[in-house]
């Protein structure tokens, strides 16, 4: 995984921005991997078990990015979401709340 670097407006928030990006990309990668696992499942019982496990794991990573997002002031949140959308073509997880 390549380390993304988006510039914070205030350098005091750069570390939190970096942590957010790392956690966000882990969240996205985990969700993609778990969805692929569910798609490959062959029985309803396997699908149900995998969906329950996915919900638990995704909640954990989502809570992490939410906590990091909340540490940023509104101005930094807008800046991060703008850079994220320019890079990926869609807003970040928390930018759409």
C-alpha positions as CSV (number, residue, x, y, z in Angstrom):
1,X,0.0,0.0,0.0
2,X,1.4,3.4,-1.1
3,X,1.4,6.1,1.5
4,X,-0.9,8.9,0.5
5,X,0.1,12.4,1.5
6,X,-2.5,15.1,1.5
7,X,-1.5,18.5,2.9
8,X,-3.1,19.8,6.0
9,X,-3.9,23.5,6.1
10,X,-2.3,23.8,9.5
11,X,0.8,21.6,10.0
12,X,-0.3,20.9,13.6
13,X,-3.0,18.6,12.1
14,X,-0.7,16.8,9.5
15,X,-0.1,13.8,11.7
16,X,-3.9,13.3,12.2
17,X,-4.5,13.7,8.5
18,X,-1.9,11.0,7.7
19,X,-3.4,8.7,10.3
20,X,-6.9,9.3,8.9
21,X,-5.7,8.5,5.4
22,X,-4.0,5.3,6.5
23,X,-7.1,4.1,8.5
24,X,-9.5,5.1,5.7
25,X,-7.6,3.1,3.1
26,X,-7.3,0.1,5.4
27,X,-11.1,0.3,5.8
28,X,-11.7,0.5,2.1
29,X,-9.3,-2.4,1.4
30,X,-10.8,-4.5,4.2
31,X,-14.4,-3.9,2.9
32,X,-13.3,-4.9,-0.7
33,X,-11.6,-8.1,0.5
34,X,-14.6,-9.1,2.7
35,X,-17.1,-8.4,-0.1
36,X,-15.0,-10.6,-2.4
37,X,-15.0,-13.3,0.2
38,X,-18.8,-13.1,0.5
39,X,-19.2,-13.2,-3.3
40,X,-17.2,-16.4,-3.4
41,X,-19.3,-18.1,-0.7
42,X,-21.3,-21.0,-1.9
43,X,-24.0,-21.5,0.6
44,X,-26.5,-19.2,2.4
45,X,-25.0,-20.3,5.7
46,X,-21.5,-19.3,4.6
47,X,-22.8,-16.0,3.3
48,X,-24.6,-15.2,6.6
49,X,-21.6,-16.1,8.7
50,X,-19.3,-13.9,6.5
51,X,-21.7,-11.0,6.5
52,X,-21.9,-11.1,10.3
53,X,-18.1,-11.2,10.5
54,X,-17.8,-8.4,7.9
55,X,-20.2,-6.1,9.9
56,X,-18.1,-6.6,13.1
57,X,-14.8,-5.9,11.3
58,X,-16.1,-3.0,9.3
59,X,-17.6,-1.4,12.5
60,X,-14.2,-1.5,14.1
61,X,-12.4,0.2,11.2
62,X,-15.2,2.7,10.7
63,X,-15.1,3.7,14.3
64,X,-11.3,4.3,14.0
65,X,-11.7,6.7,11.0
66,X,-14.6,8.4,12.7
67,X,-12.6,9.1,15.8
68,X,-9.7,10.5,13.7
69,X,-12.1,12.6,11.7
70,X,-13.6,14.1,14.8
71,X,-10.1,15.2,15.9
72,X,-9.9,17.5,12.9
73,X,-11.4,21.0,12.8
74,X,-14.1,21.6,10.2
75,X,-11.7,23.5,8.0
76,X,-9.3,20.6,7.9
77,X,-12.1,18.2,7.3
78,X,-13.3,20.1,4.2
79,X,-9.7,20.4,2.9
80,X,-9.1,16.7,3.4
81,X,-12.4,15.7,1.7
82,X,-11.6,18.1,-1.2
83,X,-8.1,16.5,-1.8
84,X,-9.5,13.0,-1.3
85,X,-12.2,13.6,-4.0
86,X,-9.7,15.0,-6.4
87,X,-7.5,12.0,-5.9
88,X,-10.0,9.2,-5.8
89,X,-13.0,10.7,-7.6
90,X,-15.3,10.4,-4.6
91,X,-15.4,12.0,-1.2
92,X,-13.9,10.3,1.9
93,X,-15.9,8.1,4.3
94,X,-16.6,10.9,6.8
95,X,-16.8,13.8,4.3
96,X,-20.3,12.6,3.3
97,X,-21.8,12.6,6.8
